[in-house]
Structure formats: structure tokens, C-alpha cells
Amino acid sequence: MRIVICGGGVIGASIAYFLGRRGVASVVVERTALACAASGKSGGFLALDWCDGTPLQELARRSFALHAGLSNEIPGDWGFRRMETYGGIVEAKESVRRRNSGVDVGWISGRVTIDRRLGNAETTAQVHPEKFAAALMRAAEAKGAEFRIGNATGLVRSRDGTRVEGVTIDGEVLPADAVVIAMGPWSILAAGWLTMPVVFGLKGHSLIFETGDRIPAEALFLEYEAPDGALSPEIFPRPDGTIWACAISSESPLPVDPAAVAPDPGAMERLEVLCRSLSPVLAKARILARQACFRPITQDGLPLIGAAPGLAGAYVATGHSVWGILNAPATGEAMAELILDRAARNIDLAPFDPQRLRPFDAKRMRIPVGA
């Protein structure tokens, strides 16, 4: 069976890996580079139960368990580790006295009050997302998958128009019995190839600090009422001696090429000032990267995971929003089962059926995709 996956992020790599576990090789096609967008620039935070009570509960719990298993199953180090996770408030000024929460986070400044524990080593963890995606792809290649740089521009249909027969890559046809659209927010480009709902891109900005071994495995989710609006800083120390930090999002136009994504003017400066005020360690740390990426979101906030309507052999796996790294393994497993067995065995994909939402209509909607 010939399977082509359009999108070389963590979702595409995960699908290729789980297909490989079933003995089926695939071709992963990416325009720029492996994990070149959100899959390489996101925080990599994992939570067992933060989606409980929502349609994502089953997917998230299954995926959290798969992350732990993959850390023992696939060779390499992608920074998987368990974490303590805390919530708190950022004050406008340094405070001599902090509210007593019974939690001692010794590396934060007097501006930060930790007021609750959000997770422990049993319920929260992390990975380095770029390294994780690369490890999945290497493991998939070891099972026969191929990673290919190229620009997918359309699907080839059977003579009667009812079934996929290939993908056009840089003007050449790559034959396929099944095609998966897993291009994150760029999946909207495929709306001209098949029937699918709209996928938007929400831009996020982040910094990578070099901190060495001075910060323990303690993730922070903070709230700050800034003079120009509320911010929610997220700080994730990593085992490689770096810290990933974010707080600023924007609704910017999505460029056609992921390589063209750049931070908004002033966003990095604003984020840097905030981060350096949160910790004496961050105040002195060298910045290794200033970056931006677009997270894929749908109209109802749930991912699209399933068969595209009206075209046999066409599938969609995108729209995971902030939980793309967390839910990648369970998505890959479920998509492999759906393609090969016609149904997912470990989770119910009904809440994520692409047919639940109105399909994209170019006449009614203008999608912010820039040149």
C-alpha cells in the first residue's frame, strides 16, 4: 500500500512511525525541513489530565501513556522527563512578602507568587519537540519510510473522481493509495484539493534561554495583568540546560512558506523584558533563539482527525492547537489504524471527524494566507 503524508511535523512523523510499526512504509513530504514550524518551536509540555472533561480526554490520556512508552521504545534522547508544574501570579513590582502556598520555587523573583500546584511527576512531563519529531522520523525511516523535501500542490484523482491516486509534488505525480493532509495551519492550502473544514493559524512567540543546570524540572504557568493587557507566561526548563518561554500571541497573516515566519515587531523585546523580571537566572541568561510559529486551530477548537468526505483514500490530521506535541502519538496510532483497519481501536475518533464542521467555502470566507 502506497501512503503519502503531506506535512513533516510531529503529526506527520508520528503517523509514519505507527504505520511503520504495522509494516507499512510511507513517504513524508515537507516543503522546508523536518519540524520546521510549530513542531520545532513549541514548548513540548505534556499533561495527563488537563483535557479531562472535554472531548480530548481519551486522546490526551492515551497519548500521555504512549509518550512514556516511546521513551523506552525508540533510540535517542529527546528530553522526555517528568516535571512538577505550578501556577502563579506575576505582580507589577517586587514583593517582600509572598503569599504562603506551601511550595518553594527557589529560582523565581519576588514579582512571582506561586499559589497552586498544577501537576506532579505522575501527571505532567515534557519533551524537546524538534528532537522528538526527528526521533520519530528516524524510527519511521528504519521501518521503511522516506522523508522528502517538496512542495505538494494538489491531489490526483481516479478517472471517476471518487478516489485518490496520487499527489503532485513540484510538478511530478507521486502515486498513492492514501494521502494524509497533516500540514498544520498550512492544511488550509489543501482545501482546494478536497472537502475539508477551515484551519486557522494562531501565531505565538517564544524565547530560548541558556541556563545550564541551575533550574530544576519545574514548569510554570503564570498570569500577569500588564498595563496593555493580560499575559500568560509559560516557562519550561529543559534537561539540556535551556529554558523555553512564551507569553505573546497574535492573529497575524499566515505566510505561504513556513520558512517566512518571523516574530512580530516588538514582540521579542516585550517578551524578553518580562522573562528577565521573572527570575534572577533568566535576568542573566544568554538568549539562544528568538522565534515565532503558528499553531493550527479549528472553528470549534478540536483537531481534525479522520477521513475527508467524498474522496476515498484522503485523510486529514491537523488542528491540534496547543496540544499538538502531547497528542501526536495517539493521533499517529489512530490514523495508522484508520487507514489500515478502517477504524481506530484505542480511541474514539468521532469527536474529531472532519465532517462535523462546515467545509471551507472560498466564496464565503477569506483565509489570512500571505505571500
C-alpha positions in Angstrom: 0.0 0.0 0.0 1.4 3.4 -1.0 0.8 6.1 1.6 1.9 9.8 1.3 1.8 12.1 4.3 1.8 15.8 3.4 3.4 17.5 6.4 6.8 16.8 8.1 5.8 18.0 11.6 5.3 15.9 14.7 1.9 14.7 13.5 3.2 13.5 10.1 6.2 11.9 11.7 4.1 10.1 14.2 1.7 8.7 11.5 4.7 7.5 9.6 6.1 5.8 12.7 2.9 4.0 13.6 2.4 2.9 10.0 5.9 1.5 10.1 5.2 -0.4 13.3 2.5 -2.2 11.2 4.9 -3.0 8.5 3.7 -0.3 6.1 6.1 2.2 4.7 5.1 5.8 3.8 6.5 8.9 2.2 6.5 12.1 4.3 6.7 15.3 2.2 7.6 18.6 3.7 8.2 21.9 1.9 11.0 23.3 4.0 12.5 21.0 6.6 11.5 18.4 9.2 9.7 20.0 12.2 10.4 23.5 10.7 7.3 25.1 12.1 5.4 24.7 15.5 6.7 21.1 15.9 10.2 22.5 16.3 9.4 25.7 18.1 6.7 24.8 20.7 7.2 24.2 24.4 6.8 20.4 24.4 4.7 20.3 27.6 2.7 17.1 28.3 -0.2 16.7 30.7 -2.1 13.5 31.6 -5.4 15.0 32.8 -5.6 18.7 31.7 -8.1 17.7 29.0 -10.3 15.7 31.3 -14.0 16.6 30.9 -13.5 17.6 27.3 -13.7 15.6 24.0 -9.9 15.5 24.1 -9.8 13.4 27.3 -9.4 10.0 25.8 -6.9 11.2 23.1 -4.7 13.0 25.7 -4.6 10.2 28.2 -3.8 7.6 25.6 -1.1 9.9 24.1 0.5 10.7 27.5 0.9 7.0 28.1 2.4 6.5 24.6 4.9 9.2 25.2 6.2 7.3 28.2 6.4 4.1 26.2 8.1 5.7 23.2 10.9 7.0 25.5 11.8 3.3 26.1 11.0 2.0 22.6 12.8 4.5 20.2 16.5 5.1 20.4 17.8 8.6 21.1 17.3 11.4 23.7 14.6 13.9 23.1 14.4 15.3 26.5 11.5 13.3 27.9 11.2 13.7 31.6 8.6 14.0 34.3 8.0 17.5 35.8 6.5 19.3 38.7 4.1 22.1 37.5 3.0 25.2 39.3 0.7 28.1 38.7 1.1 31.6 40.0 0.7 35.4 39.6 3.2 38.0 38.4 3.0 41.2 40.4 3.7 44.6 39.0 6.6 45.1 41.4 8.9 43.1 43.6 7.2 42.0 46.8 9.0 41.5 50.1 6.3 39.0 51.3 4.8 36.3 49.2 1.6 34.5 49.9 2.3 31.2 51.5 1.3 28.4 49.2 3.5 25.7 50.7 5.5 25.5 47.5 9.2 26.6 47.4 10.3 27.5 43.8 13.7 29.0 44.6 14.7 30.3 41.1 11.9 32.9 40.7 12.0 36.6 41.6 9.9 38.5 44.2 7.5 39.5 41.5 6.1 35.9 41.2 3.8 34.3 43.8 3.3 30.6 43.3 -0.3 29.9 44.6 -1.1 26.4 43.4 0.4 23.1 42.2 -1.0 22.1 38.8 0.7 18.8 38.3 3.4 16.4 39.6 5.7 13.8 38.1 2.8 11.4 37.6 0.7 13.9 35.6 3.0 16.3 33.8 6.1 15.8 31.7 7.9 17.3 28.7 9.8 16.6 25.5 12.0 18.7 23.3 9.6 18.8 20.3 12.1 19.2 17.5 14.2 16.3 18.8 11.1 14.2 19.4 9.8 14.7 15.8 13.3 13.9 14.5 13.5 10.7 16.6 10.0 9.6 15.3 11.1 10.2 11.7 14.3 8.3 12.1 12.5 5.4 13.7 10.0 5.5 10.8 12.8 5.5 8.2 14.3 2.5 9.9 11.0 0.8 9.2 11.0 1.8 5.5 9.6 5.3 5.5 11.0 8.1 3.3 11.3 11.7 4.1 11.3 14.0 1.1 11.6 17.8 0.7 9.0 19.0 -1.8 6.0 21.3 -2.3 2.7 19.5 -2.6 0.3 21.3 -4.9 -2.6 19.0 -5.5 -4.1 15.6 -5.5 -4.5 13.2 -8.4 -7.9 11.6 -8.6 -9.2 8.5 -10.3 -10.9 8.9 -13.6 -14.4 9.0 -11.9 -13.1 11.5 -9.3 -14.0 9.3 -6.3 -10.6 8.2 -5.2 -7.1 9.4 -4.6 -4.4 8.1 -6.9 -1.5 10.4 -6.1 -0.1 13.8 -5.0 1.5 16.4 -7.2 4.9 17.3 -5.8 6.9 20.0 -7.5 5.1 19.2 -10.8 5.6 15.5 -10.6 3.0 12.9 -9.6 3.8 10.7 -6.6 1.4 7.7 -6.8 -0.6 7.0 -3.6 -3.4 4.7 -2.5 -3.9 7.0 0.6 -2.9 10.6 1.3 -2.9 12.3 4.7 -3.0 16.1 5.0 -1.0 16.9 8.1 0.4 20.4 7.3 -0.7 22.2 10.5 -2.2 25.6 9.6 -1.0 25.2 6.0 -3.5 22.4 5.7 -5.9 25.1 4.6 -4.0 25.1 1.3 -5.4 21.6 0.7 -9.0 23.0 0.9 -8.8 23.5 -2.9 -7.9 19.8 -3.4 -10.5 18.1 -1.2 -13.5 18.9 1.0 -12.4 19.9 4.5 -13.1 22.5 7.2 -11.1 25.6 7.5 -7.9 25.6 9.6 -6.5 28.8 11.0 -3.1 29.7 12.3 -2.6 31.5 15.7 0.9 33.0 16.0 3.0 32.5 19.1 6.3 34.0 20.1 9.0 32.3 22.3 12.5 32.7 23.6 15.1 30.0 24.4 17.4 30.9 27.3 20.7 29.2 28.1 20.5 28.5 31.9 22.7 25.4 32.5 21.8 23.2 35.4 20.6 25.9 37.7 16.9 25.3 37.1 15.1 22.0 38.3 12.3 20.3 36.4 9.6 22.8 37.4 7.2 24.2 34.8 5.4 27.5 35.5 2.1 28.7 34.2 1.7 32.4 35.3 -0.9 35.2 35.0 0.1 38.8 34.6 -2.1 41.8 34.3 0.1 44.0 32.2 -0.7 47.7 31.6 -1.6 46.9 27.9 -3.5 43.7 28.5 -3.3 40.3 30.3 -0.5 37.9 29.5 0.0 34.3 30.5 3.7 33.5 30.7 4.7 29.8 30.4 8.2 28.8 31.5 9.6 25.3 30.7 13.1 24.3 31.8 14.6 21.6 29.7 17.1 18.9 30.6 19.6 20.2 28.0 20.2 23.3 30.1 17.8 25.6 28.3 14.5 27.3 29.1 11.6 27.8 26.7 9.4 30.8 27.5 6.3 32.3 25.8 3.6 34.8 26.6 2.6 36.7 23.5 0.3 35.6 20.7 -1.1 37.4 17.7 -3.5 36.9 14.8 -1.1 37.6 12.0 -1.4 36.5 8.3 0.0 33.1 7.7 2.8 33.1 5.0 2.6 30.5 2.3 6.1 29.3 3.1 6.8 28.2 6.8 10.4 29.5 6.3 9.0 33.0 6.0 7.5 33.1 9.6 9.2 35.8 11.6 8.4 37.4 15.0 6.1 40.5 15.1 7.9 43.8 15.6 8.5 44.5 19.3 7.2 41.1 20.5 10.6 39.7 21.3 11.7 42.8 23.2 8.5 42.8 25.2 8.8 39.1 26.0 12.5 39.4 27.0 11.8 42.3 29.4 9.0 40.2 31.0 11.0 37.0 31.3 14.1 38.7 32.8 11.9 40.1 35.5 10.5 36.7 36.5 13.8 35.1 37.6 17.3 36.2 38.6 18.6 33.3 36.5 16.7 34.5 33.4 17.9 38.0 34.1 21.5 37.0 33.4 20.9 34.2 30.9 22.0 34.3 27.2 19.2 34.1 24.7 19.8 31.3 22.2 16.8 31.8 20.0 14.1 34.4 19.3 11.3 32.6 17.4 7.7 32.5 16.2 5.4 29.8 15.0 1.7 29.3 14.0 -0.4 26.8 15.9 -3.2 25.2 13.9 -6.7 25.7 15.2 -10.2 24.9 14.0 -13.6 26.6 14.4 -14.6 24.5 17.5 -11.1 24.1 18.9 -10.9 20.4 18.3 -8.5 18.7 15.9 -9.5 17.2 12.6 -8.6 13.5 12.6 -10.2 11.3 10.1 -11.3 10.6 6.5 -12.0 13.5 4.2 -15.6 13.3 2.9 -16.3 12.4 -0.7 -12.8 11.2 -1.7 -11.7 7.7 -0.8 -8.2 7.4 0.4 -8.0 11.0 1.6 -7.4 11.8 5.3 -6.9 14.8 7.5 -4.8 15.1 10.7 -4.4 18.7 11.9 -5.8 21.5 14.1 -4.3 20.3 17.4 -3.8 23.8 18.7 -1.6 23.9 21.8 -1.8 20.1 22.3 -0.1 19.0 19.1 3.1 17.6 20.8 1.1 15.9 23.5 -1.5 14.3 21.2 0.8 13.4 18.3 1.5 9.8 19.3 -2.2 8.9 19.8 -3.1 10.7 16.6 -0.4 8.7 14.7 -1.5 5.5 16.2 -5.2 6.2 15.4 -4.5 7.3 11.9 -2.5 4.2 11.1 -5.4 2.1 12.4 -7.9 4.0 10.5 -6.0 3.7 7.2 -5.1 0.1 7.6 -8.1 -1.3 9.5 -10.8 1.3 8.6 -11.3 2.1 12.3 -9.3 3.3 15.3 -9.1 0.7 18.0 -7.7 2.5 21.0 -9.6 5.8 20.9 -12.9 7.1 19.5 -12.3 9.4 16.6 -15.9 10.6 16.3 -15.4 13.9 18.1 -12.6 14.8 15.6 -14.4 13.7 12.4 -13.7 16.4 9.7 -17.3 16.1 8.6 -18.6 17.6 11.9 -17.7 21.1 10.7 -18.9 23.1 7.6 -16.3 22.6 4.8 -14.3 25.6 3.6 -16.0 27.7 1.0 -13.7 30.2 -0.7 -16.6 32.3 -1.8 -17.8 32.9 1.8 -14.5 33.0 3.7 -11.2 34.8 3.3 -8.3 32.9 4.8 -5.3 35.0 6.0 -2.6 33.4 4.0 0.1 35.9 2.9 2.6 35.8 0.1 
